[in-house]
Amino acid sequence: MAIIAQILFIILTATALYLFGKNLLKIRRNILIGKAGFANDQKARRWKNVFLLALGQKKMFKKPIVAILHLILYVGFIIINIELLEIMADGILGTHRIFETYFEQFGLASLYNFIINSFEILAALVLVACIVFLVRRNILKLKRFMSNDLAGWPRSDANYILIAEIILMSLFLIMNAADTETHFIISASLQPLLSGINSNTLFIIEHTAWWLHIIGIYIFMNYLPYSKHLHIILAFPNTYYAPLTPKGMMHNMPEVQNEVLYAMQPELAPTGAAAPASFGAKDVMDLSSKNLMDAYSCTECGRCTAACPANITGKLLSPRKIMMATRDRLEEVGKNMDLNQKFVSDNKSLLHDYITVEELRACSTCNACVEECPVSISPLDIIMELRRSLIMEESNAPQEWNSMFSNIENNFAPWKFAPDDRDAWTNQA
């Protein structure tokens, strides 16, 4: 019977890891659909951002209580899953608490107890944090969680993850409590609830909790690629590759700069140079790979939208929705490629079909969304690239903007004054 359990465990583990790896490779493929966009300069600054923003969650601490709860949830869940190493070793070898055995052999039994006690305390704190977050979302109904952006699946997704973490942490504590040979801090307080139950039943409870816990972990792991909680993984590379230029600094388009340069100095123009294929971005493959990683890294927390002046004043723009729409389109393009071995036109595009002109025009490029994001996502980069496509590819701009463009072209300034008259005001009494 034991050997059958070991075989089943190995098959289960191999299947879970295979499916998880397969989905991660698809996401990697989708991200690399974009143009080259991963800068790797100033590595010391980039690693500093990883430790401060992704691991230390620096921006979250603008609201300390929420930040502490989130830190408990995030770090606690990651650390607790270190015990998966022992579970996997036990499952493969058919042993029971194999690490405890080795710790005892080297006279480190107290260290093992300290580690498991720490895990249990963290598990209890994770339970509390999950309950608080469920209350905030479903009972207090904070405004940024009630937005239409989250209607349907996105709102359910957040609840499913919190409920799953509560179940997993509870199974971990029940498993320890049913193991009468152990006396850890939290599970020991639960053992009186199991008093009066015979040893055979306790054995069944422990092993059932053990199996449900590991199966739950594998299900959770394979759910991540379909969930906004993929940021658990992508937050780290996303903050590492975040631009180090000052916020608000607009990136010039070399194609346009070169066209102007060649017009002014034709002798510099390369012979037979091809015209730029396009300006800006109309679809996800026109964006940079960093923009696409941003879309997958989005936690849908809504801090960007809550800080957006355009959204606050009732305009259609929601930076969170920009990121969600980009991810939805990227997923659709990925499925298209899976089906056809390459992308086949579906007569859709990110611009117009997923993100409207009204949303793009509402942006004031203030960078509030970029400043607020805990994991260094920039909705503004995507907005700017889509607006460039609108204007330079479709000549689609409001009349007020067209007047400004005309003035810049003719007068070298946004105002309707000839360059020679620009200083005329100094002659007025």
Beta strands, then each sheet from edge to edge (+ up, - down):
end
